[in-house]
Every structure is written in C-alpha cells, then in structure tokens.
Amino acid sequence: MRIEQLTVRLRARSDWEAIELGMALVRRHAGAIWAPWLWLTLPVFALLNLGAWWIDQVWLAAVLMWWLKPAFDRIPLYVISRAVFGSVPSTRATLRAQLGWGTRTLLHLLTWRRLSPVRSLYMPIDLLEGVQGERLGQRRRVLGGQAYGTAILLTWICLVFQGVLVLGGIVAVVMYLPQDLLPDSVQAAFAVAAIEWPLWFKLAWNALAWTAISVIEPFYVGAGFGLYLNRRTQIEAWDLEIVFRKLRARLSAAAPVALVAMLWVGMVGGAEAQERHGAPPVATPAPAVSDAQEEKPTPPTLPIVFGDQRVDDRAFRKAADQAYRDPLLDRTHVQSSWERRDPDRKKPDDASDSDKAWLSGIGAALAFIGEWGLWLVVGVLVLALLATARYWWPWMRGLARPDAAPPEAPQIDALVLPDALPEDVAAAARRWWREGRPRQALALLYRASVDSMSRRVDIVLPPGATEAECLRASRRLPQAEDRNVFARIVRTWQYAAYAERLPDEAEFDALVGELQRRYGWAS
C-alpha cells in the first residue's frame, strides 16, 4: 500500500472525527458513487418488484432489497478506497469490478454475517485486505478494538435516518391533503392495518424504502471506511511513516548539495590554514593548529540542507509520544491471577476431584451442543420439511398465477370499396348503412370527401396519406364551412375506424346531406 499517495491528511483522530472524514470522502466523490449505484440497484429493484407482483407478494421485494445491501455496499467502498489514493474510477469501471471484486466473501456477508452490527467497519478488512481463516479473525479483533462500540452506534443511527426518510415521505404527502379531508385521513390511518392495501400503494412504499437506502447507505459505508483508516493509523502509525518517507525524500534530494558544501568548507579551511603558517598551498601538509590559536568558524550545514525556514518539529514529537503511549507498542504487560490467601490450606481430596470430573463432563456435553446444536436443528428442520412435503408443496406451487386464457381471435371485417367512386356517393353510402355495413359507408364518405377536397384546392395527395395530412391540406379551402364539414367527416371516420364508435342514424343522415350540399355531389 502506497500510503504516501493518500489524498487525505492522516492523523490520530477520535472515532466520530473518523466518521466525519469518511462521510466527507463520500460527499467529495458523490457522482462517482451514486451513478453506478443507480445503474445497479434500479434494475434489481424493478426485477424484484416485478417478480413479487407476479407471485402476489409485493412486500417480499422490499425485504430482499434490504437483505442485498451488503452486495450493493461494494460500490461506495470500491470508489472511495481508490479515490483516497487519487484514482477515482469511472462508472463503467466500477460496474465491471462488481462482477469479480469481493465475490469470495459475498456469500458470508449475505448469510451468517448479514446481521452484524459492525458491518461497515469489517467490510474494508474483508474486501480490501483479502485475508482468510484465522488471520481474518485476528485482524477483526485488532482493528475492531475500541471502535467496536462506535460502529454499533453508527449502524443504529443510519437505520434511524432511513426510517425518518420513509416516514418523512409519508408525512410530506399528508401535509398537502386538503384540510377538510384531513380528519378522515387520520381516522383511516388507524384502520390501515385492517384493510387491504392497493397495489400502487405497496409499490410506492417499496420505492420510498429503496430511495431511503440509496441516500443513507453510501454514507454508512464511507463512515465505516473512515473508522478503518483511523484504526490503522492508530495501530500502524501511518502518520509517522508518511513523515519519515517525506523526510527521506527531502534528504535524498538535498544530499548532493550537502556533499558539495562539505567539500567546499574543507578546501577553504585547509587553504586558510596553509596561508596562516606561511606555507605554500601545495606540496606540504598543513601543520596542526594549537588550541590557543583562534580558528575562523565554519558555516553550519543545517540551513544549507533544509533552508532558513525550518519546520517546527513540536507536532512530530507530540505524535511520536502519543504513538509510544499506545499499549500495542508497549513491551510491558500486566497480568493478574487469583491465588489462595491461605497457602497452608490442604489440597482437595479425591471426592472433590471426582466432582470436578463430573462437572467437566457436563461442560463438555454443553460445549458439544453449542458447537453442533445449530446443525442438529437444521437437520431436524430439513427432515420435518421432507416429511410434510405432501402438505405444503401443492400450496407452494399454487403461489404462481395460473396461465391466462388466450384471448379470442379478433373479428376482422375487411373494407371492400370500389376502385372508382360511384356517380351518386350519397345514395351508395345510405344503401350500405341500411344493409348493416356502417364502416363501409363512412369509408366511402371519407374517400369521396378527400377526393373532392383535393380537386378544389388543386393538390395531389401521396398514396396512403394519413388523416392528419388530409386535414392540413384542407386548410387551403377558401370557405370556413367547407373546412368544418371536412374536419367533421375525418373525425367521424376516425371514431369509427379506431374507437369503434359509430354515429346514430340521424347524425349519419345529417352528415351525408351536408357533404352532398357542400361538395355538390349528384343526387
């Protein structure tokens, strides 16, 4: 881990300061977190609600979305664990990583460790460090330490916030109800458990719960990651390691300058000593200088290496003292044990030894039950389910809805119109109406009206022109009555063709007469 690339300032913080640090990381990288969160959780939410609606158990979708939160929590943890080192992943990279990142421990998180109250603190250990077996338990005990109680409080606080958001959404709807209906609504709220909720209300409740989880859960994961960083800083002294690495880098950069300065000081000092004794600067070594002689002081090398503005190291000394006060770094340990105050007391006899053996046997039996009791209970339940399968299996199969009966084949009534319009359009339309073919009659009137309109405005409509195109072309008619009667026949034809709404006989006769009068059809 390259801790020198961290984009946050590491120092030993209190637990609540560490929680605020994690939430600040979530706020800083909100776009990189919630974009893949919505891309992943929204389709899962839709599929679960669709399946729950199909088996008529809509409440099951909300329970499954809540149970799958550890799988969704990998998204904010993946983003902030990379962003804290200055590499913010894209939405596509985050979604692609969910296919294989952390799948080895995902089964544990969704089964016996699902209800852990410190999941936010332990998830970075499980997913980022990749340790397994006994070492995983050791890492959990060491990193949990004093932050265990804070992690439990964090879980409860986030659950309370989710409940507040859900209830707040319900209250926000009640606030906008009319005052006249409010007393009735309050009375209905007390009887809501005794009535059957409609489907839209159940789906709205599920959507509100999913929204609350989507708002709070990334902050919950970020707060746990802040606690994780703080515990590693306290135990492994990351802040001191970063200071030492920066100091080494500065010394490595200033080493050539210091070497040149030391050589220059040595050469100048040797030349001055030779001149002081009257000896040439070459060929003979300079004599030793006595203590009584005054030498010119050499310039200090510390300002040359670090500059005139040196950093005050009081903060460093304070951090070092605090690190050494950590009991994990102390080599001395205090052990206490119970001893008899009366050393001359006789040892217990053989009878007491037999009693101890009897008690140890009971303890071993209890330990065996505690270790294998859960598996025994599971085995008994499986056997009971297999023995009673003939009672509950038909009921389970009945949860699926029966296959819907196929709809009846639609009755197709083909419109057969002559290739050329008859000489007396009105008479032909009335004859078809009396013969029980009203759609053919209206189709003939519509076709004749379009032909008359196109000849009057001198326009050629394309084959298969729609009703809307014919209406736009009819706007060129000079008289408003002609435009109105054309719009009327178009509307009547659309009602008959698409909505199967036919006019009565009086309306049909009035429409035929007006079309015959306006368009001059032969009678």
C-alpha positions in Angstrom: 0.0 0.0 0.0 1.5 3.3 -1.1 0.4 5.5 1.8 2.4 8.4 0.6 -0.2 8.8 -2.2 -3.1 9.3 0.2 -5.1 12.4 -0.6 -6.3 12.9 3.0 -4.2 14.1 5.9 -3.7 11.2 8.2 -3.5 11.7 12.0 -4.8 10.0 15.1 -8.5 11.1 15.3 -11.4 10.3 17.6 -13.9 7.8 16.3 -16.5 10.5 15.4 -13.9 12.6 13.6 -13.0 9.5 11.6 -16.7 9.0 10.8 -16.9 12.6 9.5 -13.8 12.0 7.4 -15.4 9.0 5.7 -18.6 11.0 5.0 -16.6 13.9 3.6 -15.0 11.4 1.2 -18.5 10.3 0.1 -19.6 13.9 -0.5 -16.4 14.7 -2.5 -16.9 11.7 -4.8 -20.7 11.7 -4.9 -21.0 11.5 -8.6 -18.7 8.5 -8.9 -20.6 6.7 -6.2 -24.3 7.3 -6.9 -24.1 6.9 -10.7 -23.0 3.2 -10.6 -25.3 2.7 -7.5 -28.3 3.7 -9.6 -27.2 1.7 -12.6 -27.0 -1.5 -10.4 -29.8 -1.1 -7.9 -32.5 0.3 -10.1 -32.8 -2.7 -12.4 -32.6 -5.1 -9.4 -35.4 -3.1 -7.8 -37.5 -3.3 -10.9 -37.0 -7.1 -11.4 -37.6 -7.9 -7.7 -40.9 -5.9 -7.7 -42.0 -7.5 -10.9 -41.3 -11.0 -9.6 -43.0 -10.2 -6.3 -46.0 -8.7 -8.1 -46.2 -11.9 -10.2 -46.5 -14.1 -7.1 -48.7 -11.5 -5.3 -46.2 -10.9 -2.5 -45.1 -7.3 -3.1 -43.6 -7.0 0.4 -41.0 -9.6 -0.4 -39.3 -7.2 -2.9 -38.6 -4.7 -0.1 -37.2 -7.4 2.2 -34.9 -8.7 -0.5 -33.7 -5.2 -1.4 -32.9 -4.7 2.3 -31.1 -8.1 2.6 -29.0 -7.4 -0.5 -27.5 -4.2 0.9 -24.0 -5.8 1.5 -23.8 -6.6 -2.2 -24.6 -3.0 -3.1 -22.2 -1.7 -0.4 -19.3 -2.8 -2.5 -19.9 0.1 -4.9 -19.2 3.0 -2.5 -16.4 1.1 -0.8 -14.7 0.4 -4.2 -14.9 4.0 -5.2 -13.6 5.7 -2.0 -10.9 3.0 -1.5 -9.5 4.0 -4.9 -10.3 7.7 -4.7 -8.4 8.1 -1.4 -5.2 7.3 -3.3 -6.0 9.9 -6.0 -7.5 7.4 -8.6 -11.3 7.9 -9.0 -12.8 5.0 -11.0 -15.3 5.7 -13.8 -18.8 4.4 -13.7 -18.1 1.6 -16.2 -15.0 0.5 -14.3 -16.9 0.4 -11.0 -19.8 -1.7 -12.5 -17.3 -4.0 -14.3 -15.4 -4.6 -11.0 -18.6 -5.7 -9.2 -18.6 -8.9 -11.3 -15.5 -10.3 -9.6 -14.5 -8.0 -6.7 -15.3 -9.3 -3.3 -17.4 -12.3 -4.6 -15.4 -14.6 -2.4 -16.7 -13.1 0.8 -20.1 -12.0 -0.6 -21.7 -15.3 0.5 -20.6 -14.7 4.1 -21.9 -11.2 4.1 -25.3 -12.3 2.8 -25.7 -15.3 5.2 -24.5 -15.7 8.8 -22.7 -12.3 8.9 -25.6 -10.3 7.4 -27.0 -9.0 10.7 -23.6 -8.0 12.1 -23.9 -4.5 13.7 -20.4 -3.6 12.7 -20.5 -4.5 9.0 -19.3 -1.0 8.0 -16.1 -1.4 10.0 -15.3 -5.0 9.0 -16.2 -4.8 5.3 -12.9 -3.0 4.4 -11.0 -5.8 6.2 -12.9 -8.5 4.2 -12.8 -6.8 0.8 -9.6 -4.7 0.8 -7.1 -6.9 2.7 -8.2 -10.2 1.4 -7.2 -12.3 4.4 -8.9 -15.5 5.3 -9.2 -18.1 8.1 -7.6 -17.5 11.5 -5.8 -14.4 10.3 -9.1 -12.7 9.4 -10.4 -13.2 12.9 -7.2 -11.7 14.3 -7.4 -8.7 12.1 -11.0 -8.2 13.1 -10.2 -8.3 16.8 -7.2 -5.9 16.4 -8.8 -3.4 14.2 -12.2 -3.5 15.9 -10.8 -2.7 19.4 -12.1 0.5 20.8 -14.1 1.4 17.6 -16.5 -1.6 18.0 -19.0 0.3 20.1 -18.8 3.4 17.8 -19.5 1.1 14.8 -22.6 -0.3 16.5 -23.9 3.2 17.2 -23.2 4.2 13.6 -25.4 1.3 12.4 -28.3 2.2 14.6 -28.1 5.9 13.7 -28.2 5.1 10.0 -31.2 2.8 10.5 -33.0 5.6 12.3 -32.2 8.0 9.5 -33.6 5.6 6.9 -36.8 5.3 9.0 -37.0 9.0 9.3 -36.8 9.4 5.5 -39.5 6.9 4.9 -41.9 8.4 7.4 -40.9 11.9 6.2 -42.0 10.9 2.7 -45.4 9.7 4.0 -45.9 12.9 6.1 -44.9 15.0 3.1 -47.9 13.6 1.3 -50.3 14.0 4.2 -49.2 17.7 4.6 -50.7 18.5 1.1 -54.0 16.9 1.7 -57.0 19.4 2.0 -57.9 20.4 5.5 -61.4 19.1 5.0 -60.2 15.6 4.3 -57.5 15.5 7.0 -59.7 14.2 9.8 -61.0 11.4 7.6 -57.4 10.6 6.6 -56.3 10.4 10.2 -59.1 8.0 11.0 -58.3 5.9 8.1 -54.6 5.7 9.2 -55.6 3.9 12.4 -57.6 1.3 10.4 -54.9 0.8 7.7 -53.8 -2.5 9.2 -57.3 -3.9 8.8 -57.7 -3.1 5.1 -56.1 -4.5 2.0 -53.6 -2.0 0.6 -53.9 -1.4 -3.2 -51.0 -2.5 -5.4 -49.9 1.1 -6.2 -49.5 1.8 -2.5 -47.3 -1.2 -1.9 -45.1 -0.3 -4.9 -44.9 3.3 -3.7 -43.8 2.0 -0.2 -41.1 -0.1 -1.8 -39.9 2.8 -3.9 -39.7 5.0 -0.8 -37.8 2.4 1.1 -35.3 2.0 -1.8 -34.8 5.7 -2.0 -34.0 6.0 1.7 -31.5 3.1 1.4 -29.9 4.8 -1.7 -29.5 8.1 0.2 -28.1 6.7 3.6 -26.2 3.5 2.6 -23.2 5.2 0.9 -22.6 7.5 3.9 -22.8 4.4 6.2 -20.1 2.6 4.2 -18.0 5.8 4.0 -18.2 6.3 7.7 -17.1 2.7 8.3 -14.1 3.2 5.9 -13.2 6.3 7.9 -13.1 4.3 11.1 -11.0 1.6 9.3 -8.4 4.2 8.2 -8.3 5.8 11.7 -7.7 2.4 13.4 -4.9 1.5 11.0 -3.4 5.0 11.6 -3.5 4.5 15.4 -2.1 0.9 15.3 0.4 1.0 12.5 1.4 4.7 12.9 0.7 5.6 9.3 1.1 9.3 10.0 4.6 8.7 11.3 5.5 6.6 8.4 4.4 9.3 6.0 6.5 11.9 7.8 9.6 9.6 7.7 9.1 9.0 3.9 8.8 12.7 3.2 11.9 13.3 5.3 13.8 10.7 3.4 12.7 12.2 0.1 13.9 15.7 1.2 17.2 14.3 2.4 17.8 12.4 -0.7 17.1 15.5 -2.8 19.4 17.6 -0.7 22.3 15.1 -0.3 24.3 16.3 -3.3 24.1 19.9 -2.1 25.2 18.9 1.4 28.2 16.9 0.0 29.3 19.8 -2.2 29.0 22.2 0.7 31.1 19.9 3.0 33.9 19.6 0.3 33.9 23.3 -0.2 34.2 24.0 3.5 37.0 21.5 3.9 39.0 23.0 0.9 38.6 26.6 2.2 39.6 25.7 5.7 42.7 23.9 4.5 43.8 26.8 2.3 43.4 29.3 5.1 45.5 27.2 7.5 48.3 27.0 5.0 48.3 30.7 4.4 48.3 31.4 8.1 51.6 29.4 8.6 53.3 30.9 5.5 53.4 27.6 3.7 52.6 27.1 0.0 49.1 25.7 -0.6 50.6 22.6 -2.2 53.4 20.0 -1.7 53.5 20.1 2.2 50.7 19.2 4.5 49.3 21.9 6.8 50.6 21.8 10.4 48.3 21.0 13.3 46.6 24.1 14.8 47.1 24.5 18.6 44.2 25.0 20.9 45.4 28.5 21.7 45.1 29.6 18.1 41.7 31.1 17.0 40.1 29.5 14.0 37.5 31.0 11.8 34.1 29.3 12.5 32.7 27.3 9.6 29.1 27.9 8.5 26.5 25.4 9.7 25.2 22.9 7.2 21.7 22.6 8.6 20.4 25.8 6.8 22.1 24.6 3.6 20.2 21.3 3.7 16.8 22.4 5.0 16.8 26.1 4.3 16.4 29.0 6.6 12.7 28.3 7.2 12.7 25.0 9.0 9.5 23.3 10.1 8.8 23.3 13.9 9.0 19.6 15.0 6.8 20.0 18.1 3.9 18.3 16.3 6.2 15.4 15.3 7.4 15.0 18.9 3.8 15.0 20.1 2.8 12.4 17.6 5.8 10.2 18.5 5.0 10.4 22.2 1.4 9.5 21.6 2.4 6.6 19.5 4.7 5.3 22.2 1.9 5.6 24.7 -0.1 3.1 22.6 -0.4 -0.1 24.7 0.0 -2.1 21.5 3.6 -0.8 21.2 4.5 -1.2 24.8 6.6 -4.3 25.6 5.5 -4.5 29.2 2.2 -6.2 30.0 0.5 -6.6 33.4 -1.0 -9.9 34.2 -3.1 -10.7 37.2 -4.2 -14.0 38.6 -6.1 -15.3 41.6 -4.1 -17.1 44.4 -5.1 -18.5 47.7 -4.6 -16.3 50.6 -4.0 -19.3 52.9 -1.1 -21.2 51.3 -1.2 -23.9 54.1 -4.7 -24.9 53.1 -4.9 -28.7 52.2 -5.5 -29.8 48.7 -8.9 -31.2 48.0 -9.4 -34.9 48.4 -10.3 -37.4 45.8 -14.0 -36.9 46.2 -13.7 -33.3 45.1 -11.6 -34.5 42.1 -14.4 -36.8 41.1 -16.9 -34.0 41.4 -14.7 -31.8 39.1 -14.6 -34.7 36.6 -18.4 -34.9 36.7 -18.7 -31.2 36.1 -16.2 -31.2 33.3 -18.2 -34.0 31.6 -21.3 -31.8 31.8 -19.3 -28.8 30.4 -18.0 -31.0 27.5 -21.6 -32.0 26.7 -22.8 -28.4 26.7 -19.9 -27.4 24.5 -20.8 -30.1 22.0 -24.4 -29.0 21.9 -23.3 -25.4 21.5 -21.0 -26.2 18.7 -23.1 -28.7 16.8 -26.6 -27.7 18.0 -27.3 -25.4 15.1 -26.5 -28.1 12.6 -28.7 -30.5 14.5 -31.6 -28.0 14.4 -31.1 -27.5 10.7 -31.1 -31.3 10.1 -34.3 -31.7 12.1 -36.0 -28.9 10.2 -34.9 -30.4 6.8 -36.3 -33.8 7.9 -39.6 -32.2 9.0 -39.9 -30.4 5.7 -39.3 -33.6 3.7 -41.8 -35.5 5.9 -44.5 -32.9 5.4 -43.8 -32.1 1.7 -47.1 -33.5 0.6 -49.0 -30.8 2.6 -47.0 -27.7 1.7 -45.6 -28.4 -1.8 -49.0 -28.1 -3.5 -49.5 -24.8 -1.7 -46.1 -23.5 -2.9 -47.0 -24.5 -6.4 -50.2 -22.6 -6.1 -48.4 -19.3 -5.5 -47.7 -18.9 -9.2 -50.6 -17.4 -11.1 -52.5 -19.7 -13.4 -51.9 -19.3 -17.1 -54.2 -16.7 -18.6 -56.6 -17.9 -21.2 -55.6 -16.9 -24.7 -57.7 -14.0 -25.9 -60.2 -14.7 -28.6 -59.1 -14.1 -32.1 -60.2 -10.6 -33.2 -63.0 -10.4 -35.8 -61.7 -8.9 -38.9 -64.1 -7.0 -41.1 -62.3 -6.1 -44.3 -63.4 -2.9 -46.1 -64.0 -3.6 -49.7 -64.5 -0.4 -51.7 -64.9 0.0 -55.4 -61.9 1.1 -57.4 -63.8 4.2 -58.7 -66.3 6.3 -56.8 -69.9 5.8 -57.7 -71.8 8.6 -59.5 -74.2 9.0 -56.6 -71.9 8.8 -53.5 -74.7 9.8 -51.1 -77.1 7.1 -52.3 -74.5 4.4 -52.2 -73.5 5.4 -48.6 -77.1 5.3 -47.4 -77.7 1.9 -49.1 -74.7 0.4 -47.3 -75.8 1.9 -44.0 -79.2 0.3 -44.3 -77.6 -3.0 -45.3 -75.7 -3.1 -41.9 -72.3 -2.0 -43.3 -71.8 1.3 -41.5 -67.9 1.3 -41.6 -68.0 0.8 -45.4 -70.5 3.7 -45.7 -68.3 6.0 -43.6 -65.2 4.9 -45.5 -66.9 5.8 -48.8 -67.9 9.2 -47.5 -64.3 9.9 -46.2 -62.8 8.8 -49.6 -65.2 10.9 -51.6 -64.6 13.9 -49.3 -60.8 13.6 -49.7 -61.2 13.4 -53.5 -63.5 16.5 -53.6 -61.2 18.5 -51.3 -58.1 17.7 -53.3 -59.7 18.7 -56.6 -60.9 22.0 -55.1 -57.5 23.0 -53.6 -55.7 21.6 -56.7 -53.4 19.3 -54.8 -52.2 15.8 -55.3 -52.0 13.8 -52.1 -49.4 11.0 -51.9 -50.7 7.4 -51.8 -51.6 6.3 -48.3 -51.9 9.9 -46.9 -52.9 10.0 -43.3 -55.9 11.8 -41.8 -53.6 14.5 -40.4 -52.0 15.2 -43.8 -55.5 15.5 -45.3 -56.6 17.9 -42.6 -53.5 20.1 -43.3 -54.3 20.1 -47.0 -58.0 21.1 -46.3 -56.8 24.4 -44.7 -56.4 25.7 -48.2 -60.2 25.6 -48.8 -61.4 29.2 -49.1 -64.7 28.8 -47.2 -64.8 28.0 -43.5 -67.9 25.8 -43.9 -66.1 23.5 -46.3 -63.2 23.2 -43.9 -65.5 22.5 -41.0 -67.5 19.8 -42.8 -64.3 18.1 -43.9 -63.0 18.1 -40.4 -66.3 16.6 -39.2 -66.2 13.6 -41.7 -62.5 13.0 -40.8 -63.3 12.9 -37.1 -66.4 10.7 -37.6 -64.3 8.2 -39.7 -61.5 8.1 -37.0 -64.0 7.3 -34.3 -65.5 4.5 -36.4 -62.1 3.1 -37.6 -60.0 3.3 -34.4 -62.5 3.5 -31.5 -65.5 1.6 -33.0 -67.8 4.5 -32.2 -70.4 4.9 -34.8 -72.8 7.8 -35.2 -76.6 7.2 -34.9 -78.8 7.2 -38.0 -79.9 10.8 -37.6 -76.3 12.1 -37.3 -75.3 10.0 -40.3 -78.2 11.4 -42.5 -77.3 14.9 -41.4 -73.7 14.4 -42.3 -74.4 12.9 -45.7 -76.8 15.8 -46.5 -74.3 18.4 -45.5 -71.5 16.8 -47.5 -73.7 16.5 -50.6 -74.7 20.1 -50.3 -71.2 21.5 -49.7 -69.3 19.4 -52.3 -72.1 19.3 -54.9 -72.4 15.5 -55.2 -75.0 14.3 -57.6 -78.3 13.1 -56.1 
